[in-house]
């Protein structure tokens, strides 16, 4: 991670075909990330909502999709707000075959363009970096324990 970009990755012992639905379908995202609900229309321009009781609803829009490989979302960093310039970052989920499993990489950019102080930009990047690392571990546990098939 730099102060304006997050780049975290992990090898998961599962094929891309098992991981992709957990990244690109609302039911899958609820299982490892947005625990209190998710809406996700995985087409360019599609609406995104991630819910957490303790944090609120975070809105986004799908920017780009390469099925089985890339899902790019523009997501608001403020609960209830639309993903507009100055209040949103770009989150990219990359997945590719890697040996007997797959490599999942999450890249988040746009912190330097947020309408807040540089200190707040760094804080948001740091918090999100920690969050994405934890989320990747939850995703790993879900697929490697075989719990993703329910």
C-alpha positions in Angstrom: 0.0 0.0 0.0 1.1 3.5 -0.7 -0.6 6.5 0.8 -2.9 6.8 -2.2 -3.3 3.1 -3.3 -4.1 -0.2 -1.7 -2.8 -3.4 -3.3 -3.4 -6.6 -1.4 -3.4 -10.2 -2.7 -3.6 -13.8 -1.6 -3.4 -17.2 -3.1 -6.6 -19.2 -2.4 -6.7 -23.0 -2.7 -9.8 -23.0 -4.9 -10.3 -22.6 -8.6 -11.4 -19.3 -10.2 -14.8 -20.8 -10.9 -15.5 -21.2 -7.1 -14.1 -17.8 -6.2 -15.7 -15.6 -8.9 -19.3 -15.9 -7.6 -18.2 -14.8 -4.2 -16.8 -11.6 -5.7 -19.4 -10.8 -8.3 -22.8 -12.0 -6.9 -24.6 -10.4 -4.0 -25.2 -13.7 -2.2 -21.5 -14.4 -2.4 -20.4 -11.0 -1.2 -22.7 -11.3 1.9 -20.8 -14.4 3.0 -17.4 -12.8 3.4 -17.7 -9.0 3.2 -21.1 -7.2 3.5 -22.5 -9.3 6.3 -25.8 -7.5 6.7 -26.6 -7.5 3.0 -25.4 -6.7 -0.4 -26.9 -5.7 -3.8 -24.8 -6.1 -6.8 -25.7 -5.9 -10.5 -22.4 -7.1 -12.1 -22.7 -5.1 -15.4 -21.2 -1.8 -16.2 -23.4 0.9 -14.6 -25.0 -1.7 -12.3 -25.9 -0.6 -8.8 -23.9 -1.8 -5.7 -24.9 -1.5 -2.0 -22.9 -3.1 0.9 -24.6 -3.1 4.3 -23.3 -3.3 7.8 -25.6 -2.6 10.8 -22.8 -0.8 12.7 -21.7 1.3 9.7 -24.7 1.8 7.4 -25.2 1.3 3.6 -22.4 2.1 1.2 -23.4 2.7 -2.4 -21.4 2.1 -5.5 -21.6 1.5 -9.2 -20.0 -1.1 -11.4 -17.4 0.5 -13.7 -16.0 -2.6 -15.5 -16.5 -6.4 -15.6 -14.4 -9.1 -17.3 -16.4 -12.2 -16.2 -14.2 -14.6 -14.2 -11.3 -12.1 -14.0 -12.1 -8.5 -13.1 -14.8 -6.6 -11.3 -14.2 -2.8 -10.8 -16.5 -0.8 -8.6 -16.6 2.9 -7.8 -17.7 3.0 -4.1 -18.6 5.9 -1.8 -16.6 6.1 1.4 -19.6 7.7 3.2 -22.7 5.8 4.3 -25.8 6.6 2.3 -23.9 8.8 -0.2 -23.8 8.2 -3.9 -20.3 7.4 -5.4 -19.4 10.9 -6.6 -16.1 12.5 -7.4 -14.4 13.6 -4.2 -16.3 11.0 -2.1 -15.5 7.7 -3.8 -12.7 5.4 -4.6 -12.2 2.7 -7.3 -12.0 -0.9 -6.0 -10.9 -3.6 -8.4 -11.2 -7.3 -7.7 -8.8 -9.3 -9.8 -8.8 -13.1 -9.9 -6.6 -15.4 -12.0 -5.5 -19.0 -12.0 -2.5 -19.6 -9.8 -1.1 -23.1 -9.7 -3.7 -25.4 -8.2 -5.8 -22.4 -7.0 -6.3 -18.8 -7.8 -4.7 -15.5 -6.9 -7.2 -12.8 -5.7 -5.9 -9.2 -5.7 -7.8 -6.2 -4.5 -6.6 -2.8 -5.6 -8.2 0.4 -4.3 -7.3 3.9 -5.7 -8.5 7.4 -5.6 -7.7 8.4 -2.0 -5.7 11.5 -3.1 -8.8 12.8 -4.9 -11.1 12.7 -1.8 -12.5 16.0 -0.6 -10.7 15.9 2.8 -7.3 16.7 4.3 -4.2 14.6 3.3 -4.2 13.3 6.8 -7.8 12.0 6.5 -6.9 10.6 3.0 -4.1 8.6 4.6 -6.2 7.5 7.5 -9.0 6.2 5.1 -6.4 4.4 3.0 -4.8 2.8 6.1 -8.2 1.7 7.5 -9.3 0.3 4.2 -6.0 -1.5 3.7 -6.5 -3.3 7.1 -10.1 -4.0 6.1 -9.2 -5.5 2.8 -6.5 -7.7 4.3 -9.0 -9.0 6.9 -11.7 -9.5 4.2 -9.2 -11.5 2.0 -8.6 -13.8 5.0 -12.3 -14.3 5.5 -12.7 -15.1 1.8 -9.8 -17.6 2.0 -11.3 -19.3 5.0 -14.7 -19.5 3.2 -13.3 -21.2 0.1 -10.6 -23.3 1.7 -12.9 -24.7 4.4 -15.4 -25.6 1.6 -18.0 -23.4 3.2 -18.6 -21.5 -0.1 -20.7 -24.3 -1.6 -23.8 -23.6 0.6 
